[in-house]
Amino acid sequence: MINNVTLVGRLTRDPELRTTGTGTAVATFSLAVNRRFKNAAGEREADFINCVIWRQGAENLAAWGKKGALVGVVGSIQTRSYDNNQGQKVYVTEVVVDNFQMLESRAQREQNGTAGGGNYSAASRPTPQTQQAAPNFGPDDPTNPFGGATPMDISDDDLPF
């Protein structure tokens, strides 16, 4: 079975760091991830995806990740359920993050008007990133080799399945 998730988005709030009864660090956060297409009004919508990260990664993200920071995460989707105070079953779907990367420097964030830290991975200490503009790679990006392409007309008889 395969359960891999890779996301790039902005933190919607500062990560919330807690510790379990056994002293294990856990941080919860939400990423705003832009959709690949624009709506009828020509605006790009976003999905807000709940994430959780454990142990040293949680401590690092809580220390360096601030609201608005551009973050890349790798992990897996997990579902769980619990009964709330009213006795109703609540279902939760979230990304359990194995690794993360801060994708822009503090200077870039300040220039773009967003808050946050620097370029850090979950397993290492802070290291500054060169201050290059992050590529868009969206369908409107002129450097995207597939941007603005017209759909291909392929017959069902040409498909191998």
C-alpha positions in Angstrom: 0.0 0.0 0.0 1.1 3.6 -0.7 0.2 6.5 1.6 2.5 9.4 0.7 1.6 13.1 0.9 3.8 16.0 -0.2 2.4 19.5 0.4 3.7 23.1 0.0 1.7 25.8 1.6 1.6 28.6 4.2 1.1 28.2 7.9 -2.4 29.6 8.8 -1.3 30.1 12.4 1.8 29.5 14.6 2.2 25.7 15.3 0.7 24.7 18.6 3.3 22.7 20.6 2.2 20.4 23.4 3.7 17.4 25.2 2.0 14.1 25.9 1.8 12.6 29.4 5.0 10.7 28.6 6.8 13.9 27.6 6.6 13.4 23.8 6.4 16.7 21.9 3.6 17.0 19.4 2.7 20.1 17.3 -0.5 20.7 15.3 -0.8 23.2 12.5 -2.8 24.0 9.4 -1.4 24.6 5.9 -3.2 26.8 3.3 -2.4 25.0 0.0 -3.4 26.8 -3.3 -5.5 24.8 -5.8 -4.1 24.4 -9.3 -7.0 26.2 -10.9 -8.9 29.5 -10.5 -12.6 29.8 -9.8 -15.2 31.5 -12.0 -14.2 34.9 -10.6 -10.5 34.3 -11.7 -9.3 33.9 -8.1 -7.2 31.0 -6.8 -8.8 29.2 -3.9 -7.0 27.3 -1.2 -7.5 24.2 0.9 -6.8 24.3 4.6 -5.1 21.0 5.6 -4.7 19.9 9.2 -1.3 18.5 10.0 0.5 17.0 13.1 4.2 16.4 13.6 5.9 14.6 16.5 9.1 14.6 18.6 12.1 16.7 17.5 10.4 17.8 14.3 7.5 19.3 16.4 9.9 21.2 18.5 11.8 22.5 15.5 8.6 23.6 13.6 7.3 25.3 16.7 10.5 27.2 17.1 10.9 28.3 13.5 7.5 28.1 11.8 5.4 31.2 12.2 2.0 32.2 10.7 2.4 32.9 7.0 5.7 30.9 6.5 6.0 28.9 3.3 6.5 25.3 4.4 7.0 22.0 2.5 5.9 18.8 4.3 6.2 15.1 3.6 4.1 12.6 5.4 1.0 10.4 5.2 -2.8 10.8 5.6 -4.3 9.4 8.8 -7.9 9.2 9.8 -9.3 8.7 13.3 -12.5 9.3 15.2 -13.6 10.1 18.8 -16.8 10.9 20.7 -17.2 14.6 21.6 -18.8 16.0 24.7 -22.3 15.7 23.2 -21.8 12.0 22.4 -21.4 12.5 18.7 -18.7 10.7 16.7 -16.3 13.1 15.2 -14.1 12.0 12.3 -10.7 13.6 11.7 -8.5 13.4 8.7 -5.0 14.9 9.0 -1.5 14.6 7.6 1.1 13.0 9.9 4.2 14.9 8.9 7.5 12.9 8.8 9.7 15.8 7.6 9.3 19.5 6.8 11.3 22.2 5.1 11.0 26.0 5.5 11.0 27.2 1.9 11.8 30.9 2.2 14.2 32.9 4.2 13.1 35.4 6.9 14.1 38.3 4.6 11.9 36.9 1.8 9.0 36.6 4.1 9.4 40.1 5.4 9.7 41.4 1.8 6.5 39.5 0.8 4.7 40.8 4.0 4.4 37.4 5.7 5.7 36.4 9.1 7.9 33.4 9.9 11.3 32.0 10.5 14.1 30.8 8.1 15.0 27.7 6.1 15.1 24.6 8.5 14.6 20.9 8.2 13.0 18.8 10.9 16.2 16.9 11.7 18.8 19.7 11.6 19.7 23.0 13.0 18.9 26.3 11.2 20.8 27.0 8.0 20.2 30.1 5.9 18.8 29.8 2.4 20.0 31.8 -0.5 17.6 34.7 -1.2 16.3 33.7 -4.6 12.7 34.3 -5.6 10.7 31.1 -5.3 9.4 29.9 -8.7 5.6 29.8 -9.1 5.3 26.7 -11.3 1.6 27.4 -11.7 -0.2 27.2 -15.0 0.3 31.0 -15.5 4.0 30.8 -14.9 5.8 31.6 -18.2 8.7 29.2 -17.1 6.3 26.3 -16.7 6.8 24.2 -19.9 3.2 22.9 -19.6 1.6 26.2 -18.7 -0.9 27.5 -21.3 -0.8 24.2 -23.2 -3.9 23.1 -24.9 -5.5 19.7 -24.0 -4.4 16.8 -26.1 -7.0 14.9 -28.2 -6.3 11.2 -27.6 -8.6 8.5 -28.7 -9.7 5.8 -26.2 -8.4 3.2 -28.7 -4.8 4.7 -28.2 -4.8 4.1 -24.4 -3.1 1.0 -23.1 -5.8 0.3 -20.5 
